[in-house]
Amino acid sequence: MNEKILITGGAGFIGHHVINSLLRDTSYDIIVLDRLDTSGNLNRLKEVLDIQPTWISRVKFVWHDLKAPINDVLCKQIGKVEYILHLAAGSHVDRSIEYPMEFVMDNVVGTTNLLDFARTSTKDTLKLFLYFSTDEIFGPAPEGVKYKEWDRYNSGNPYSASKAAGEEMCLSYCNTYNLPIIITHSMNVFGIRQHTEKFIPLIIKKVRDGQTVTIHSNSQRTKAGSRFYVNTEDIASAIKFLIKNHTVGDKYNIVGDREIDNLELANIVAKIMNKPLYYEMVDFHSSRPGHDLRYALCGEKMKKLGWVPEKDLEERLKEVVEWTLENSDRWLL
């Protein structure tokens, strides 16, 4: 009998890519737990299962909103699992600034409800509980600084604070109940089937339509914000690696191959599309309160363990741009 993985947020952007990778490269059976809100989209899962129709026998969907505990009926529907990948989260920074309590409920209460399920219903079978966190818990990174896994928190907005609180709940359950928990941090994930509100699909859409791309910059509007963008295929690769290579109670940064500022990124996308880039530099402090100009993580720990991104940023961007344009009727409205 195949081992089972419970994936929360499996109909979401990152979640469906992880599912695709696990179905393609492993023999795990998958239980998807999702509430199908604005982030969850069953069409993503349908497109994954259309790749290989026989995969459908390995996937089970369970609807649930983790703001409520997982009751006995749901426990029976889920069954015993060996792995839990907790990818579900409220993750929209602007919305967290307007409605902070929603993010406490999703990312703190929701995580704790899932931890209680793991503690009471799967402890005898559970081999790994992976909590998918974010670089934003560390706050803005000064030039030359790349945050390591155990550096201090300095949350710049309610979203990042709620993710940091979720991390601490995970560590407390690891220490108190001996649950086999690890934590990952990643930053600015991109890939196919991403919502057009996100930066890279937004660039593609605006360049295609000859519109102006907004580039968030310093107050002098001379320096664009920068990130280590990482592709969903590499996120999935890192998660598969960590399932087999981890230390319980530890944290791991999943980092793209290089840092890039957002203006350079937009120029690369426009070049791939063979179209001009029209852009405007905007003071990010006044236009996006609660957002930070630069985030940076250190990826040396994963590199020493033997994992690095499988392709460089330009290759991944070319794949995403070309696929998005070919499928713009569905994913670039």
C-alpha positions in Angstrom: 0.0 0.0 0.0 1.3 3.4 -0.9 2.2 5.9 1.8 -0.2 8.9 2.1 0.5 12.6 2.1 -2.0 15.1 3.4 -1.5 18.5 1.5 -3.4 21.5 2.8 -4.1 24.2 0.2 -3.6 21.6 -2.6 -5.8 23.5 -5.0 -3.7 26.6 -4.5 -0.9 27.9 -6.7 2.0 26.3 -4.9 0.0 23.3 -3.7 -1.1 22.0 -7.1 2.5 22.2 -8.4 3.7 20.1 -5.4 0.9 17.6 -6.2 1.9 17.4 -9.8 5.5 16.8 -8.9 4.7 14.1 -6.3 2.3 12.3 -8.7 4.9 12.4 -11.5 8.0 11.4 -9.5 6.8 9.3 -6.5 4.3 6.6 -5.6 2.6 8.5 -2.7 -1.2 8.7 -2.5 -2.4 12.3 -1.9 -5.3 13.7 0.2 -6.0 17.3 -0.6 -7.5 19.5 2.1 -8.8 22.8 0.8 -11.6 25.3 1.4 -11.6 26.6 -2.2 -11.6 30.3 -1.5 -10.1 32.9 -3.8 -6.8 31.1 -3.7 -8.0 27.6 -4.2 -9.0 26.6 -7.8 -10.1 23.1 -8.7 -9.3 23.9 -12.4 -5.6 23.8 -11.4 -6.0 20.2 -10.1 -8.0 19.2 -13.1 -5.2 20.4 -15.4 -2.7 18.4 -13.4 -4.9 15.2 -13.5 -5.5 15.7 -17.3 -1.7 15.2 -17.8 -2.1 11.6 -16.7 -5.7 10.4 -16.1 -4.6 7.4 -14.1 -3.3 9.7 -11.4 -6.9 10.4 -10.3 -6.9 7.1 -8.4 -4.1 8.4 -6.2 -5.8 11.7 -5.3 -8.7 12.3 -2.8 -10.2 15.7 -2.1 -11.6 16.7 1.3 -13.3 20.1 1.7 -12.5 21.9 5.1 -11.8 25.3 6.4 -9.0 25.0 9.0 -10.4 27.8 11.1 -12.6 25.0 12.5 -11.1 21.8 14.1 -10.9 18.6 12.1 -13.7 16.6 13.6 -14.2 12.8 13.8 -16.0 12.6 10.5 -13.2 14.5 8.7 -10.6 12.3 10.4 -12.3 9.2 9.0 -12.4 10.8 5.5 -8.7 11.7 5.7 -7.6 8.4 7.3 -4.1 7.7 8.5 -1.3 9.6 6.8 2.5 9.4 6.9 3.2 13.0 5.8 1.5 16.4 6.2 2.5 19.3 4.0 0.9 22.4 5.4 0.8 24.8 2.5 -2.5 26.5 3.1 -2.3 30.0 4.3 -3.7 33.5 4.0 -0.9 35.2 2.1 -2.1 38.6 0.7 -0.1 41.3 2.4 -2.4 44.2 1.5 -5.4 42.3 2.8 -3.6 41.4 6.0 -3.1 45.1 6.6 -6.8 45.8 6.2 -8.1 42.7 7.9 -5.4 41.4 10.3 -7.7 39.1 12.3 -8.5 37.0 9.2 -4.8 36.2 9.0 -4.6 35.3 12.7 -7.5 32.9 12.2 -6.0 31.3 9.0 -2.4 31.2 9.9 -2.3 30.8 13.6 -5.7 29.1 14.6 -5.7 27.1 11.3 -2.2 25.8 11.8 -3.0 24.9 15.5 -6.1 23.0 14.4 -4.0 21.0 12.0 -1.3 20.4 14.6 -4.0 19.1 16.9 -5.2 16.7 14.2 -1.6 15.5 13.8 -1.2 15.1 17.6 -4.4 13.2 18.2 -5.2 11.3 15.0 -1.9 10.5 13.1 0.8 10.5 15.7 1.3 6.7 15.4 1.9 6.9 11.7 3.2 10.4 11.1 6.8 10.6 9.8 6.9 14.3 8.9 4.9 17.5 9.3 6.2 20.3 7.0 5.1 23.9 7.7 5.6 26.1 4.7 6.6 29.6 5.9 7.9 32.7 4.3 11.0 35.0 4.2 8.8 37.9 5.3 9.0 36.8 8.9 12.5 38.3 9.0 11.4 41.7 7.7 13.5 43.8 5.3 17.0 42.8 4.6 19.7 45.5 4.6 22.2 45.4 1.7 24.6 42.5 2.1 22.5 40.6 4.6 20.9 37.2 3.8 18.9 35.8 6.7 19.7 32.3 8.0 17.0 29.9 9.1 17.1 30.7 12.9 17.6 34.5 12.7 15.2 36.6 14.7 11.8 37.6 13.6 11.0 41.2 12.6 7.6 41.0 10.9 6.7 44.0 8.8 3.0 43.3 8.5 0.2 41.2 10.0 0.6 38.5 7.3 4.3 37.9 8.2 3.5 38.1 11.9 0.9 35.4 11.6 3.3 33.1 9.8 5.9 33.7 12.4 3.3 32.8 15.1 2.5 29.6 13.1 6.1 28.7 13.2 6.2 29.0 16.9 3.1 26.9 17.4 4.8 24.2 15.2 8.0 24.3 17.3 5.9 24.1 20.5 4.1 21.0 19.3 7.5 19.5 18.2 8.9 20.2 21.7 5.8 19.3 23.7 4.4 16.4 21.8 7.4 15.1 19.9 5.7 15.7 16.5 8.2 15.3 13.6 8.0 18.9 12.4 10.2 20.9 10.1 9.8 24.5 8.8 10.7 25.9 5.4 11.1 29.5 4.3 10.8 30.6 0.7 10.4 33.8 -1.1 8.5 35.2 -4.2 7.4 31.9 -5.8 6.4 32.1 -9.4 5.2 29.6 -12.0 2.5 28.7 -14.4 -1.2 29.1 -13.4 -0.4 32.0 -11.0 -3.0 34.6 -10.3 -2.6 37.7 -12.4 -2.5 39.9 -9.3 1.0 38.5 -8.7 4.0 40.4 -10.1 5.3 38.2 -12.9 1.9 37.3 -14.5 1.0 41.0 -14.1 4.2 42.0 -16.0 3.4 39.5 -18.8 -0.2 40.9 -19.1 0.9 44.5 -19.1 3.8 44.1 -21.5 1.5 42.1 -23.8 -1.1 44.9 -23.8 1.4 47.8 -24.0 0.6 49.0 -20.5 2.8 50.6 -17.8 4.4 48.3 -15.2 4.7 49.7 -11.7 8.1 49.1 -10.2 8.3 49.6 -6.4 11.5 51.4 -5.5 13.2 53.5 -2.8 11.9 56.9 -1.9 14.2 58.6 -4.5 12.8 56.3 -7.2 16.3 55.3 -8.2 16.6 51.8 -7.0 14.0 49.0 -7.5 13.1 46.4 -4.8 14.9 43.1 -5.1 14.1 39.4 -4.3 15.4 35.9 -4.8 12.6 34.6 -7.0 12.1 30.8 -7.0 10.0 28.7 -9.4 7.3 26.3 -8.3 9.1 23.3 -9.8 12.1 24.1 -7.6 9.8 24.4 -4.5 8.4 21.0 -5.3 11.9 19.6 -5.8 13.1 21.0 -2.5 10.0 19.6 -0.6 10.6 16.1 -2.1 14.3 16.4 -1.1 13.3 17.4 2.5 10.9 14.5 2.9 14.0 12.2 2.7 16.6 14.6 4.1 15.8 16.5 7.2 16.3 16.8 10.9 13.2 17.0 13.1 12.7 20.4 14.6 14.9 22.2 12.1 14.3 25.0 9.6 15.3 25.2 5.9 15.5 28.1 3.4 14.4 27.3 -0.1 16.1 30.0 -2.2 16.2 30.9 -5.9 19.5 30.8 -7.8 20.2 34.5 -7.6 19.0 37.9 -6.4 17.4 40.2 -8.9 15.8 43.6 -8.7 12.2 44.0 -10.1 13.2 46.3 -12.9 15.7 43.8 -14.3 13.1 41.1 -13.9 10.6 43.1 -15.9 13.2 43.8 -18.6 13.9 40.1 -18.9 10.2 39.3 -19.3 9.8 42.0 -21.9 12.8 40.7 -23.8 11.5 37.1 -23.8 8.2 38.5 -25.3 10.1 40.7 -27.8 8.1 43.7 -26.7 9.1 47.1 -25.2 8.8 47.6 -21.4 7.0 50.7 -20.3 7.5 51.2 -16.5 7.1 53.7 -13.7 9.2 53.7 -10.5 7.0 54.3 -7.5 8.0 55.0 -3.9 7.1 51.7 -2.2 6.8 53.3 1.3 4.0 55.6 0.4 2.3 53.3 -2.2 2.6 50.0 -0.2 2.8 50.5 3.6 3.7 47.3 5.3 5.8 46.1 2.3 9.6 45.9 2.3 12.0 46.9 -0.4 14.4 44.0 -0.1 14.1 40.4 1.1 16.9 38.0 1.2 17.5 34.5 2.5 20.7 32.4 2.7 20.5 29.2 0.8 23.8 27.6 2.0 22.2 25.1 4.4 20.2 23.4 1.6 23.1 23.6 -0.7 25.4 21.8 1.8 22.7 19.1 2.2 22.8 18.6 -1.6 19.9 20.6 -3.0 20.0 23.5 -5.4 17.5 24.8 -8.0 17.4 22.6 -11.0 17.4 25.5 -13.6 18.5 29.1 -13.5 16.0 32.1 -13.3 16.1 33.0 -17.0 15.3 29.5 -18.0 12.4 29.3 -15.6 11.1 32.7 -16.7 11.2 31.7 -20.3 9.1 28.6 -19.6 6.6 30.5 -17.6 6.2 33.4 -20.1 5.8 31.1 -23.1 3.3 28.8 -21.3 1.3 31.7 -19.9 1.0 33.4 -23.3 0.0 30.0 -24.9 -2.7 29.6 -22.3 -3.8 33.2 -21.8 -7.4 32.4 -22.5 -7.5 30.6 -19.1 -4.8 32.0 -17.0 -4.1 35.6 -18.2 -7.5 37.3 -18.2 
